[in-house]
Amino acid sequence: MIAEALPGSEVQVLDETGSGDHLRAVVRAPQFAGKTRIDQHRMVRAAVQARMDDGSIHALSITTRPSR
Amino acid sequence: MAANPELKEKVEEVLRENRVLLFMKGTPEMPRCGFSMRVVGVLEQMGTEYGAIDVLPILDPLREVTGEISDWRTFPQLYVNGELVGGADIVEEMFESGELAEMLGVQQPDAAAAPAQPETPANPQQSPPLQVDGT
């Protein structure tokens, strides 16, 4: 989902509790260049919003990094 | 649901009056959420003056307000100069990288790499709870 919304990104999703609904996404994306962290997080969150809305993801921690 | 305009106006006013403002669950003395506690811990280490608003008494109306103001509905939220900086993850990252110190115009504390443990709050300025008629 995230990779579709942010072409060229590298996404790693970690299941922090083993329950599948508390996730941490570590995302590198070229689209982050020049963006503030909060904007980067907004971009990632927007990409997964549907899964938050339907409750299949309850909590998502986001870590963003600039593209390598 | 649209934000209560009266509450939104109050929030904007508080944002203008506090260069550094934290929306948190609980108070700096008694945070009621681990994420809020982490941000308080960072701010205490920075030694910067900040205002704090306990969101718990009016959680849902405030979510609507911050959703409209800054497209963000979860707390804590740290604002500097009226702009949303981020929640606990972002604040900690920016603390460790030194970006937060730069943004606040303070010296990076020596123990920056240490985990943020809230000590006795140095000088928090707890705002009175926001109240709106009919809530």
N, CA and C atoms of all chains as a GROMACS GRO file, in nm:
protein
  609
    1MET      N    1   0.083  -0.121   0.000
    1MET     CA    2   0.000   0.000   0.000
    1MET      C    3   0.086   0.126   0.000
    2ILE      N    4   0.185   0.124   0.090
    2ILE     CA    5   0.271   0.242   0.100
    2ILE      C    6   0.357   0.254  -0.025
    3ALA      N    7   0.408   0.140  -0.071
    3ALA     CA    8   0.494   0.142  -0.188
    3ALA      C    9   0.418   0.188  -0.313
    4GLU      N   10   0.289   0.156  -0.317
    4GLU     CA   11   0.208   0.203  -0.431
    4GLU      C   12   0.190   0.353  -0.428
    5ALA      N   13   0.167   0.406  -0.308
    5ALA     CA   14   0.141   0.550  -0.296
    5ALA      C   15   0.269   0.630  -0.314
    6LEU      N   16   0.382   0.570  -0.280
    6LEU     CA   17   0.509   0.642  -0.287
    6LEU      C   18   0.605   0.561  -0.375
    7PRO      N   19   0.592   0.575  -0.506
    7PRO     CA   20   0.674   0.494  -0.596
    7PRO      C   21   0.823   0.516  -0.570
    8GLY      N   22   0.896   0.407  -0.569
    8GLY     CA   23   1.039   0.417  -0.546
    8GLY      C   24   1.077   0.407  -0.399
    9SER      N   25   0.977   0.390  -0.314
    9SER     CA   26   1.009   0.386  -0.170
    9SER      C   27   1.049   0.246  -0.128
   10GLU      N   28   1.123   0.241  -0.017
   10GLU     CA   29   1.155   0.113   0.047
   10GLU      C   30   1.076   0.108   0.176
   11VAL      N   31   1.000   0.004   0.194
   11VAL     CA   32   0.912  -0.004   0.310
   11VAL      C   33   0.941  -0.131   0.389
   12GLN      N   34   0.954  -0.113   0.518
   12GLN     CA   35   0.973  -0.227   0.606
   12GLN      C   36   0.865  -0.216   0.712
   13VAL      N   37   0.786  -0.319   0.728
   13VAL     CA   38   0.680  -0.313   0.829
   13VAL      C   39   0.710  -0.415   0.938
   14LEU      N   40   0.713  -0.368   1.060
   14LEU     CA   41   0.742  -0.454   1.174
   14LEU      C   42   0.616  -0.470   1.257
   15ASP      N   43   0.592  -0.593   1.296
   15ASP     CA   44   0.477  -0.621   1.382
   15ASP      C   45   0.527  -0.616   1.526
   16GLU      N   46   0.501  -0.505   1.592
   16GLU     CA   47   0.564  -0.483   1.723
   16GLU      C   48   0.506  -0.567   1.835
   17THR      N   49   0.383  -0.608   1.823
   17THR     CA   50   0.322  -0.682   1.933
   17THR      C   51   0.291  -0.827   1.894
   18GLY      N   52   0.311  -0.859   1.766
   18GLY     CA   53   0.278  -0.994   1.722
   18GLY      C   54   0.130  -1.013   1.695
   19SER      N   55   0.053  -0.908   1.714
   19SER     CA   56  -0.092  -0.920   1.696
   19SER      C   57  -0.135  -0.878   1.556
   20GLY      N   58  -0.041  -0.820   1.482
   20GLY     CA   59  -0.074  -0.780   1.346
   20GLY      C   60  -0.147  -0.648   1.334
   21ASP      N   61  -0.185  -0.588   1.446
   21ASP     CA   62  -0.256  -0.460   1.432
   21ASP      C   63  -0.183  -0.342   1.496
   22HIS      N   64  -0.070  -0.368   1.560
   22HIS     CA   65   0.016  -0.259   1.606
   22HIS      C   66   0.144  -0.266   1.526
   23LEU      N   67   0.155  -0.183   1.427
   23LEU     CA   68   0.264  -0.196   1.332
   23LEU      C   69   0.357  -0.076   1.336
   24ARG      N   70   0.481  -0.102   1.299
   24ARG     CA   71   0.575   0.008   1.277
   24ARG      C   72   0.621   0.001   1.133
   25ALA      N   73   0.606   0.110   1.064
   25ALA     CA   74   0.651   0.115   0.924
   25ALA      C   75   0.776   0.202   0.917
   26VAL      N   76   0.881   0.144   0.862
   26VAL     CA   77   1.003   0.222   0.837
   26VAL      C   78   1.007   0.246   0.686
   27VAL      N   79   1.003   0.370   0.648
   27VAL     CA   80   0.986   0.403   0.507
   27VAL      C   81   1.097   0.495   0.460
   28ARG      N   82   1.158   0.459   0.351
   28ARG     CA   83   1.248   0.549   0.278
   28ARG      C   84   1.182   0.584   0.148
   29ALA      N   85   1.176   0.710   0.116
   29ALA     CA   86   1.112   0.745  -0.012
   29ALA      C   87   1.176   0.870  -0.070
   30PRO      N   88   1.193   0.871  -0.201
   30PRO     CA   89   1.248   0.990  -0.266
   30PRO      C   90   1.156   1.111  -0.249
   31GLN      N   91   1.025   1.082  -0.232
   31GLN     CA   92   0.928   1.193  -0.218
   31GLN      C   93   0.948   1.270  -0.088
   32PHE      N   94   1.025   1.215   0.008
   32PHE     CA   95   1.044   1.284   0.136
   32PHE      C   96   1.140   1.401   0.127
   33ALA      N   97   1.217   1.407   0.020
   33ALA     CA   98   1.320   1.512   0.010
   33ALA      C   99   1.257   1.650   0.027
   34GLY      N  100   1.314   1.726   0.116
   34GLY     CA  101   1.270   1.864   0.134
   34GLY      C  102   1.142   1.878   0.216
   35LYS      N  103   1.087   1.765   0.262
   35LYS     CA  104   0.964   1.771   0.342
   35LYS      C  105   0.999   1.766   0.492
   36THR      N  106   0.916   1.832   0.573
   36THR     CA  107   0.936   1.819   0.717
   36THR      C  108   0.894   1.678   0.758
   37ARG      N  109   0.938   1.638   0.877
   37ARG     CA  110   0.904   1.504   0.923
   37ARG      C  111   0.755   1.484   0.932
   38ILE      N  112   0.686   1.587   0.981
   38ILE     CA  113   0.541   1.569   0.997
   38ILE      C  114   0.476   1.551   0.860
   39ASP      N  115   0.527   1.620   0.759
   39ASP     CA  116   0.472   1.601   0.624
   39ASP      C  117   0.502   1.461   0.573
   40GLN      N  118   0.622   1.410   0.602
   40GLN     CA  119   0.656   1.274   0.562
   40GLN      C  120   0.560   1.174   0.627
   41HIS      N  121   0.535   1.198   0.756
   41HIS     CA  122   0.443   1.108   0.827
   41HIS      C  123   0.301   1.118   0.770
   42ARG      N  124   0.261   1.240   0.735
   42ARG     CA  125   0.127   1.257   0.676
   42ARG      C  126   0.116   1.177   0.547
   43MET      N  127   0.224   1.177   0.468
   43MET     CA  128   0.221   1.104   0.341
   43MET      C  129   0.206   0.954   0.364
   44VAL      N  130   0.279   0.903   0.463
   44VAL     CA  131   0.270   0.759   0.492
   44VAL      C  132   0.132   0.726   0.548
   45ARG      N  133   0.087   0.811   0.638
   45ARG     CA  134  -0.042   0.784   0.701
   45ARG      C  135  -0.154   0.785   0.598
   46ALA      N  136  -0.145   0.881   0.504
   46ALA     CA  137  -0.248   0.889   0.400
   46ALA      C  138  -0.253   0.760   0.320
   47ALA      N  139  -0.136   0.699   0.301
   47ALA     CA  140  -0.130   0.577   0.221
   47ALA      C  141  -0.198   0.460   0.290
   48VAL      N  142  -0.202   0.461   0.422
   48VAL     CA  143  -0.260   0.347   0.494
   48VAL      C  144  -0.394   0.383   0.559
   49GLN      N  145  -0.445   0.500   0.525
   49GLN     CA  146  -0.565   0.549   0.593
   49GLN      C  147  -0.681   0.449   0.585
   50ALA      N  148  -0.696   0.385   0.470
   50ALA     CA  149  -0.810   0.293   0.454
   50ALA      C  150  -0.802   0.179   0.556
   51ARG      N  151  -0.680   0.133   0.581
   51ARG     CA  152  -0.664   0.022   0.677
   51ARG      C  153  -0.684   0.070   0.821
   52MET      N  154  -0.654   0.196   0.846
   52MET     CA  155  -0.682   0.251   0.979
   52MET      C  156  -0.833   0.265   0.995
   53ASP      N  157  -0.899   0.314   0.889
   53ASP     CA  158  -1.043   0.339   0.896
   53ASP      C  159  -1.122   0.209   0.916
   54ASP      N  160  -1.077   0.102   0.849
   54ASP     CA  161  -1.153  -0.022   0.863
   54ASP      C  162  -1.110  -0.102   0.988
   55GLY      N  163  -1.013  -0.047   1.062
   55GLY     CA  164  -0.976  -0.107   1.190
   55GLY      C  165  -0.877  -0.221   1.180
   56SER      N  166  -0.834  -0.258   1.057
   56SER     CA  167  -0.742  -0.371   1.047
   56SER      C  168  -0.602  -0.332   1.095
   57ILE      N  169  -0.572  -0.203   1.096
   57ILE     CA  170  -0.453  -0.155   1.167
   57ILE      C  171  -0.503  -0.064   1.277
   58HIS      N  172  -0.467  -0.097   1.398
   58HIS     CA  173  -0.514  -0.017   1.511
   58HIS      C  174  -0.415   0.095   1.540
   59ALA      N  175  -0.287   0.062   1.536
   59ALA     CA  176  -0.185   0.162   1.567
   59ALA      C  177  -0.069   0.146   1.471
   60LEU      N  178  -0.023   0.258   1.420
   60LEU     CA  179   0.090   0.254   1.328
   60LEU      C  180   0.193   0.356   1.373
   61SER      N  181   0.310   0.308   1.411
   61SER     CA  182   0.421   0.399   1.436
   61SER      C  183   0.495   0.414   1.304
   62ILE      N  184   0.540   0.532   1.278
   62ILE     CA  185   0.605   0.558   1.150
   62ILE      C  186   0.746   0.610   1.173
   63THR      N  187   0.839   0.555   1.102
   63THR     CA  188   0.974   0.611   1.099
   63THR      C  189   1.004   0.640   0.954
   64THR      N  190   1.041   0.762   0.924
   64THR     CA  191   1.071   0.796   0.785
   64THR      C  192   1.218   0.832   0.771
   65ARG      N  193   1.273   0.796   0.658
   65ARG     CA  194   1.413   0.827   0.629
   65ARG      C  195   1.420   0.879   0.487
   66PRO      N  196   1.514   0.968   0.460
   66PRO     CA  197   1.531   1.010   0.322
   66PRO      C  198   1.580   0.893   0.239
   67SER      N  199   1.560   0.903   0.111
   67SER     CA  200   1.604   0.796   0.023
   67SER      C  201   1.756   0.786   0.026
   68ARG      N  202   1.806   0.664   0.013
   68ARG     CA  203   1.951   0.646   0.010
   68ARG      C  204   2.008   0.708  -0.116
   69MET      N  205  -1.750   1.514   1.141
   69MET     CA  206  -1.796   1.618   1.234
   69MET      C  207  -1.704   1.739   1.222
   70ALA      N  208  -1.763   1.855   1.208
   70ALA     CA  209  -1.680   1.976   1.198
   70ALA      C  210  -1.636   2.020   1.337
   71ALA      N  211  -1.523   2.086   1.341
   71ALA     CA  212  -1.472   2.134   1.470
   71ALA      C  213  -1.562   2.245   1.522
   72ASN      N  214  -1.573   2.248   1.653
   72ASN     CA  215  -1.644   2.357   1.719
   72ASN      C  216  -1.566   2.487   1.695
   73PRO      N  217  -1.631   2.586   1.629
   73PRO     CA  218  -1.557   2.707   1.590
   73PRO      C  219  -1.502   2.785   1.709
   74GLU      N  220  -1.578   2.781   1.817
   74GLU     CA  221  -1.535   2.854   1.936
   74GLU      C  222  -1.409   2.790   1.995
   75LEU      N  223  -1.410   2.658   2.000
   75LEU     CA  224  -1.294   2.586   2.053
   75LEU      C  225  -1.173   2.605   1.961
   76LYS      N  226  -1.200   2.601   1.831
   76LYS     CA  227  -1.091   2.617   1.735
   76LYS      C  228  -1.025   2.754   1.753
   77GLU      N  229  -1.109   2.856   1.773
   77GLU     CA  230  -1.056   2.990   1.793
   77GLU      C  231  -0.970   2.997   1.919
   78LYS      N  232  -1.016   2.930   2.024
   78LYS     CA  233  -0.938   2.930   2.148
   78LYS      C  234  -0.804   2.860   2.129
   79VAL      N  235  -0.807   2.750   2.057
   79VAL     CA  236  -0.683   2.677   2.033
   79VAL      C  237  -0.587   2.765   1.954
   80GLU      N  238  -0.639   2.832   1.852
   80GLU     CA  239  -0.551   2.919   1.771
   80GLU      C  240  -0.492   3.031   1.856
   81GLU      N  241  -0.573   3.080   1.948
   81GLU     CA  242  -0.525   3.186   2.037
   81GLU      C  243  -0.413   3.132   2.128
   82VAL      N  244  -0.435   3.016   2.184
   82VAL     CA  245  -0.332   2.956   2.272
   82VAL      C  246  -0.204   2.929   2.192
   83LEU      N  247  -0.220   2.889   2.067
   83LEU     CA  248  -0.103   2.864   1.983
   83LEU      C  249  -0.025   2.992   1.956
   84ARG      N  250  -0.097   3.102   1.940
   84ARG     CA  251  -0.028   3.230   1.918
   84ARG      C  252   0.047   3.274   2.044
   85GLU      N  253  -0.010   3.240   2.160
   85GLU     CA  254   0.046   3.290   2.286
   85GLU      C  255   0.161   3.204   2.338
   86ASN      N  256   0.174   3.082   2.289
   86ASN     CA  257   0.277   2.992   2.340
   86ASN      C  258   0.368   2.949   2.226
   87ARG      N  259   0.491   2.995   2.229
   87ARG     CA  260   0.584   2.960   2.122
   87ARG      C  261   0.602   2.808   2.115
   88VAL      N  262   0.609   2.748   2.234
   88VAL     CA  263   0.621   2.602   2.241
   88VAL      C  264   0.499   2.551   2.318
   89LEU      N  265   0.419   2.472   2.251
   89LEU     CA  266   0.295   2.426   2.312
   89LEU      C  267   0.278   2.277   2.291
   90LEU      N  268   0.249   2.208   2.400
   90LEU     CA  269   0.229   2.064   2.393
   90LEU      C  270   0.085   2.028   2.426
   91PHE      N  271   0.020   1.961   2.333
   91PHE     CA  272  -0.109   1.899   2.363
   91PHE      C  273  -0.079   1.759   2.410
   92MET      N  274  -0.122   1.725   2.529
   92MET     CA  275  -0.083   1.596   2.586
   92MET      C  276  -0.198   1.535   2.664
   93LYS      N  277  -0.183   1.405   2.693
   93LYS     CA  278  -0.280   1.340   2.780
   93LYS      C  279  -0.225   1.346   2.921
   94GLY      N  280  -0.296   1.414   3.008
   94GLY     CA  281  -0.248   1.437   3.143
   94GLY      C  282  -0.173   1.569   3.151
   95THR      N  283  -0.094   1.583   3.255
   95THR     CA  284  -0.018   1.705   3.278
   95THR      C  285   0.130   1.670   3.282
   96PRO      N  286   0.218   1.771   3.267
   96PRO     CA  287   0.362   1.741   3.277
   96PRO      C  288   0.397   1.672   3.408
   97GLU      N  289   0.328   1.709   3.516
   97GLU     CA  290   0.355   1.646   3.645
   97GLU      C  291   0.301   1.503   3.648
   98MET      N  292   0.192   1.481   3.578
   98MET     CA  293   0.130   1.349   3.581
   98MET      C  294   0.078   1.311   3.443
   99PRO      N  295   0.171   1.273   3.356
   99PRO     CA  296   0.127   1.231   3.222
   99PRO      C  297   0.042   1.105   3.233
  100ARG      N  298  -0.058   1.095   3.149
  100ARG     CA  299  -0.148   0.979   3.154
  100ARG      C  300  -0.135   0.893   3.028
  101CYS      N  301  -0.022   0.906   2.963
  101CYS     CA  302   0.001   0.827   2.843
  101CYS      C  303   0.152   0.824   2.821
  102GLY      N  304   0.201   0.707   2.784
  102GLY     CA  305   0.345   0.691   2.769
  102GLY      C  306   0.404   0.781   2.662
  103PHE      N  307   0.330   0.804   2.556
  103PHE     CA  308   0.381   0.889   2.448
  103PHE      C  309   0.392   1.033   2.496
  104SER      N  310   0.289   1.078   2.570
  104SER     CA  311   0.294   1.213   2.624
  104SER      C  312   0.410   1.227   2.722
  105MET      N  313   0.432   1.123   2.800
  105MET     CA  314   0.541   1.127   2.898
  105MET      C  315   0.676   1.140   2.828
  106ARG      N  316   0.690   1.073   2.714
  106ARG     CA  317   0.817   1.079   2.641
  106ARG      C  318   0.843   1.220   2.590
  107VAL      N  319   0.739   1.286   2.542
  107VAL     CA  320   0.760   1.422   2.490
  107VAL      C  321   0.791   1.518   2.605
  108VAL      N  322   0.721   1.503   2.717
  108VAL     CA  323   0.752   1.585   2.834
  108VAL      C  324   0.898   1.564   2.875
  109GLY      N  325   0.942   1.438   2.872
  109GLY     CA  326   1.080   1.408   2.909
  109GLY      C  327   1.179   1.481   2.820
  110VAL      N  328   1.152   1.484   2.691
  110VAL     CA  329   1.240   1.556   2.598
  110VAL      C  330   1.239   1.706   2.628
  111LEU      N  331   1.121   1.761   2.646
  111LEU     CA  332   1.112   1.906   2.670
  111LEU      C  333   1.181   1.945   2.800
  112GLU      N  334   1.170   1.859   2.901
  112GLU     CA  335   1.237   1.889   3.027
  112GLU      C  336   1.388   1.889   3.008
  113GLN      N  337   1.437   1.797   2.928
  113GLN     CA  338   1.582   1.793   2.904
  113GLN      C  339   1.627   1.916   2.825
  114MET      N  340   1.540   1.967   2.740
  114MET     CA  341   1.576   2.084   2.661
  114MET      C  342   1.578   2.209   2.750
  115GLY      N  343   1.507   2.202   2.863
  115GLY     CA  344   1.503   2.315   2.953
  115GLY      C  345   1.432   2.436   2.895
  116THR      N  346   1.345   2.410   2.800
  116THR     CA  347   1.275   2.521   2.736
  116THR      C  348   1.141   2.542   2.805
  117GLU      N  349   1.094   2.665   2.802
  117GLU     CA  350   0.962   2.692   2.857
  117GLU      C  351   0.858   2.644   2.759
  118TYR      N  352   0.754   2.583   2.810
  118TYR     CA  353   0.649   2.540   2.720
  118TYR      C  354   0.513   2.543   2.788
  119GLY      N  355   0.413   2.559   2.709
  119GLY     CA  356   0.277   2.548   2.760
  119GLY      C  357   0.229   2.406   2.738
  120ALA      N  358   0.141   2.360   2.826
  120ALA     CA  359   0.089   2.225   2.811
  120ALA      C  360  -0.062   2.228   2.828
  121ILE      N  361  -0.129   2.156   2.741
  121ILE     CA  362  -0.274   2.145   2.749
  121ILE      C  363  -0.310   1.999   2.764
  122ASP      N  364  -0.388   1.970   2.866
  122ASP     CA  365  -0.438   1.834   2.886
  122ASP      C  366  -0.558   1.814   2.793
  123VAL      N  367  -0.545   1.722   2.700
  123VAL     CA  368  -0.651   1.703   2.601
  123VAL      C  369  -0.763   1.612   2.653
  124LEU      N  370  -0.737   1.540   2.760
  124LEU     CA  371  -0.832   1.436   2.800
  124LEU      C  372  -0.974   1.487   2.830
  125PRO      N  373  -0.988   1.605   2.896
  125PRO     CA  374  -1.125   1.647   2.927
  125PRO      C  375  -1.209   1.678   2.803
  126ILE      N  376  -1.144   1.709   2.692
  126ILE     CA  377  -1.221   1.743   2.571
  126ILE      C  378  -1.156   1.676   2.450
  127LEU      N  379  -1.132   1.547   2.464
  127LEU     CA  380  -1.052   1.475   2.365
  127LEU      C  381  -1.112   1.481   2.224
  128ASP      N  382  -1.236   1.442   2.209
  128ASP     CA  383  -1.291   1.432   2.073
  128ASP      C  384  -1.307   1.568   2.006
  129PRO      N  385  -1.362   1.668   2.077
  129PRO     CA  386  -1.368   1.800   2.013
  129PRO      C  387  -1.229   1.852   1.972
  130LEU      N  388  -1.128   1.824   2.054
  130LEU     CA  389  -0.994   1.872   2.021
  130LEU      C  390  -0.936   1.798   1.900
  131ARG      N  391  -0.968   1.670   1.888
  131ARG     CA  392  -0.924   1.596   1.769
  131ARG      C  393  -0.975   1.664   1.643
  132GLU      N  394  -1.103   1.705   1.648
  132GLU     CA  395  -1.160   1.771   1.530
  132GLU      C  396  -1.086   1.901   1.500
  133VAL      N  397  -1.053   1.974   1.607
  133VAL     CA  398  -0.985   2.102   1.589
  133VAL      C  399  -0.845   2.082   1.530
  134THR      N  400  -0.768   1.992   1.589
  134THR     CA  401  -0.631   1.976   1.537
  134THR      C  402  -0.635   1.910   1.399
  135GLY      N  403  -0.739   1.831   1.374
  135GLY     CA  404  -0.755   1.775   1.239
  135GLY      C  405  -0.769   1.887   1.137
  136GLU      N  406  -0.845   1.989   1.172
  136GLU     CA  407  -0.863   2.101   1.077
  136GLU      C  408  -0.740   2.191   1.071
  137ILE      N  409  -0.678   2.214   1.188
  137ILE     CA  410  -0.565   2.307   1.191
  137ILE      C  411  -0.442   2.246   1.126
  138SER      N  412  -0.415   2.119   1.157
  138SER     CA  413  -0.287   2.064   1.113
  138SER      C  414  -0.298   1.922   1.058
  139ASP      N  415  -0.420   1.879   1.026
  139ASP     CA  416  -0.439   1.747   0.967
  139ASP      C  417  -0.378   1.637   1.054
  140TRP      N  418  -0.394   1.649   1.185
  140TRP     CA  419  -0.340   1.548   1.276
  140TRP      C  420  -0.435   1.532   1.393
  141ARG      N  421  -0.470   1.408   1.425
  141ARG     CA  422  -0.576   1.385   1.524
  141ARG      C  423  -0.531   1.306   1.645
  142THR      N  424  -0.406   1.265   1.647
  142THR     CA  425  -0.364   1.187   1.764
  142THR      C  426  -0.274   1.273   1.852
  143PHE      N  427  -0.274   1.242   1.979
  143PHE     CA  428  -0.196   1.317   2.077
  143PHE      C  429  -0.092   1.224   2.140
  144PRO      N  430   0.021   1.279   2.183
  144PRO     CA  431   0.058   1.420   2.196
  144PRO      C  432   0.089   1.487   2.061
  145GLN      N  433   0.083   1.619   2.064
  145GLN     CA  434   0.125   1.701   1.950
  145GLN      C  435   0.207   1.818   2.005
  146LEU      N  436   0.325   1.835   1.950
  146LEU     CA  437   0.410   1.947   1.990
  146LEU      C  438   0.408   2.053   1.880
  147TYR      N  439   0.379   2.176   1.920
  147TYR     CA  440   0.378   2.288   1.825
  147TYR      C  441   0.489   2.384   1.862
  148VAL      N  442   0.559   2.432   1.762
  148VAL     CA  443   0.657   2.539   1.781
  148VAL      C  444   0.623   2.649   1.682
  149ASN      N  445   0.610   2.769   1.733
  149ASN     CA  446   0.568   2.883   1.651
  149ASN      C  447   0.440   2.855   1.574
  150GLY      N  448   0.348   2.788   1.641
  150GLY     CA  449   0.218   2.763   1.581
  150GLY      C  450   0.214   2.652   1.478
  151GLU      N  451   0.328   2.589   1.453
  151GLU     CA  452   0.334   2.483   1.353
  151GLU      C  453   0.349   2.348   1.422
  152LEU      N  454   0.273   2.250   1.375
  152LEU     CA  455   0.288   2.115   1.430
  152LEU      C  456   0.425   2.059   1.394
  153VAL      N  457   0.500   2.021   1.498
  153VAL     CA  458   0.630   1.956   1.476
  153VAL      C  459   0.610   1.805   1.465
  154GLY      N  460   0.534   1.750   1.558
  154GLY     CA  461   0.507   1.607   1.551
  154GLY      C  462   0.463   1.551   1.685
  155GLY      N  463   0.450   1.418   1.687
  155GLY     CA  464   0.418   1.346   1.809
  155GLY      C  465   0.546   1.289   1.870
  156ALA      N  466   0.529   1.187   1.953
  156ALA     CA  467   0.643   1.137   2.030
  156ALA      C  468   0.756   1.084   1.941
  157ASP      N  469   0.723   1.009   1.836
  157ASP     CA  470   0.828   0.952   1.752
  157ASP      C  471   0.913   1.061   1.688
  158ILE      N  472   0.846   1.159   1.630
  158ILE     CA  473   0.918   1.266   1.560
  158ILE      C  474   0.997   1.350   1.659
  159VAL      N  475   0.935   1.383   1.772
  159VAL     CA  476   1.003   1.466   1.870
  159VAL      C  477   1.130   1.397   1.919
  160GLU      N  478   1.122   1.268   1.944
  160GLU     CA  479   1.241   1.196   1.992
  160GLU      C  480   1.350   1.190   1.884
  161GLU      N  481   1.307   1.164   1.762
  161GLU     CA  482   1.406   1.161   1.652
  161GLU      C  483   1.477   1.296   1.638
  162MET      N  484   1.397   1.402   1.645
  162MET     CA  485   1.455   1.536   1.625
  162MET      C  486   1.538   1.578   1.746
  163PHE      N  487   1.503   1.523   1.861
  163PHE     CA  488   1.583   1.548   1.981
  163PHE      C  489   1.720   1.482   1.965
  164GLU      N  490   1.719   1.356   1.926
  164GLU     CA  491   1.845   1.284   1.914
  164GLU      C  492   1.934   1.340   1.805
  165SER      N  493   1.873   1.391   1.699
  165SER     CA  494   1.953   1.443   1.587
  165SER      C  495   2.000   1.587   1.612
  166GLY      N  496   1.946   1.651   1.716
  166GLY     CA  497   1.984   1.788   1.743
  166GLY      C  498   1.896   1.891   1.673
  167GLU      N  499   1.806   1.841   1.586
  167GLU     CA  500   1.720   1.935   1.512
  167GLU      C  501   1.624   2.010   1.605
  168LEU      N  502   1.582   1.942   1.711
  168LEU     CA  503   1.486   2.006   1.800
  168LEU      C  504   1.552   2.121   1.876
  169ALA      N  505   1.675   2.098   1.922
  169ALA     CA  506   1.748   2.203   1.993
  169ALA      C  507   1.764   2.325   1.901
  170GLU      N  508   1.794   2.296   1.776
  170GLU     CA  509   1.813   2.404   1.680
  170GLU      C  510   1.683   2.482   1.660
  171MET      N  511   1.574   2.407   1.647
  171MET     CA  512   1.444   2.469   1.626
  171MET      C  513   1.404   2.555   1.745
  172LEU      N  514   1.438   2.507   1.867
  172LEU     CA  515   1.399   2.579   1.988
  172LEU      C  516   1.500   2.687   2.024
  173GLY      N  517   1.615   2.685   1.958
  173GLY     CA  518   1.717   2.782   1.987
  173GLY      C  519   1.784   2.760   2.121
  174VAL      N  520   1.800   2.634   2.160
  174VAL     CA  521   1.869   2.602   2.286
  174VAL      C  522   1.987   2.511   2.256
  175GLN      N  523   2.073   2.500   2.359
  175GLN     CA  524   2.188   2.410   2.348
  175GLN      C  525   2.140   2.266   2.355
  176GLN      N  526   2.196   2.181   2.272
  176GLN     CA  527   2.166   2.038   2.281
  176GLN      C  528   2.219   1.988   2.415
  177PRO      N  529   2.133   1.927   2.499
  177PRO     CA  530   2.183   1.875   2.627
  177PRO      C  531   2.288   1.766   2.604
  178ASP      N  532   2.380   1.755   2.700
  178ASP     CA  533   2.489   1.658   2.686
  178ASP      C  534   2.438   1.515   2.678
  179ALA      N  535   2.339   1.486   2.759
  179ALA     CA  536   2.291   1.348   2.769
  179ALA      C  537   2.188   1.318   2.662
  180ALA      N  538   2.206   1.378   2.545
  180ALA     CA  539   2.104   1.367   2.442
  180ALA      C  540   2.074   1.224   2.402
  181ALA      N  541   2.175   1.139   2.411
  181ALA     CA  542   2.154   1.002   2.366
  181ALA      C  543   2.078   0.919   2.470
  182ALA      N  544   2.074   0.969   2.593
  182ALA     CA  545   2.007   0.894   2.699
  182ALA      C  546   1.857   0.894   2.675
  183PRO      N  547   1.791   0.787   2.717
  183PRO     CA  548   1.646   0.784   2.700
  183PRO      C  549   1.581   0.897   2.779
  184ALA      N  550   1.476   0.950   2.724
  184ALA     CA  551   1.411   1.063   2.786
  184ALA      C  552   1.335   1.020   2.910
  185GLN      N  553   1.391   1.049   3.023
  185GLN     CA  554   1.323   1.018   3.149
  185GLN      C  555   1.273   1.148   3.210
  186PRO      N  556   1.144   1.162   3.223
  186PRO     CA  557   1.096   1.287   3.282
  186PRO      C  558   1.141   1.297   3.427
  187GLU      N  559   1.204   1.408   3.457
  187GLU     CA  560   1.239   1.434   3.596
  187GLU      C  561   1.132   1.527   3.650
  188THR      N  562   1.162   1.587   3.762
  188THR     CA  563   1.066   1.683   3.811
  188THR      C  564   1.058   1.798   3.711
  189PRO      N  565   0.941   1.830   3.664
  189PRO     CA  566   0.933   1.936   3.563
  189PRO      C  567   0.996   2.064   3.613
  190ALA      N  568   1.078   2.124   3.530
  190ALA     CA  569   1.150   2.243   3.571
  190ALA      C  570   1.054   2.361   3.587
  191ASN      N  571   0.980   2.387   3.485
  191ASN     CA  572   0.901   2.508   3.489
  191ASN      C  573   0.785   2.501   3.390
  192PRO      N  574   0.703   2.398   3.403
  192PRO     CA  575   0.595   2.389   3.306
  192PRO      C  576   0.488   2.493   3.335
  193GLN      N  577   0.432   2.543   3.231
  193GLN     CA  578   0.324   2.638   3.251
  193GLN      C  579   0.197   2.570   3.206
  194GLN      N  580   0.128   2.519   3.301
  194GLN     CA  581   0.005   2.445   3.269
  194GLN      C  582  -0.104   2.544   3.238
  195SER      N  583  -0.155   2.535   3.119
  195SER     CA  584  -0.267   2.622   3.084
  195SER      C  585  -0.392   2.572   3.153
  196PRO      N  586  -0.482   2.661   3.181
  196PRO     CA  587  -0.610   2.614   3.235
  196PRO      C  588  -0.680   2.530   3.129
  197PRO      N  589  -0.761   2.437   3.171
  197PRO     CA  590  -0.831   2.354   3.071
  197PRO      C  591  -0.914   2.442   2.979
  198LEU      N  592  -0.915   2.405   2.854
  198LEU     CA  593  -0.999   2.477   2.759
  198LEU      C  594  -1.145   2.441   2.788
  199GLN      N  595  -1.228   2.537   2.790
  199GLN     CA  596  -1.370   2.512   2.814
  199GLN      C  597  -1.449   2.576   2.702
  200VAL      N  598  -1.550   2.509   2.659
  200VAL     CA  599  -1.644   2.575   2.568
  200VAL      C  600  -1.783   2.554   2.623
  201ASP      N  601  -1.869   2.647   2.592
  201ASP     CA  602  -2.007   2.634   2.638
  201ASP      C  603  -2.069   2.508   2.580
  202GLY      N  604  -2.145   2.442   2.662
  202GLY     CA  605  -2.218   2.327   2.612
  202GLY      C  606  -2.138   2.199   2.617
  203THR      N  607  -2.019   2.201   2.673
  203THR     CA  608  -1.944   2.075   2.684
  203THR      C  609  -1.927   2.040   2.830
   0.00000   0.00000   0.00000
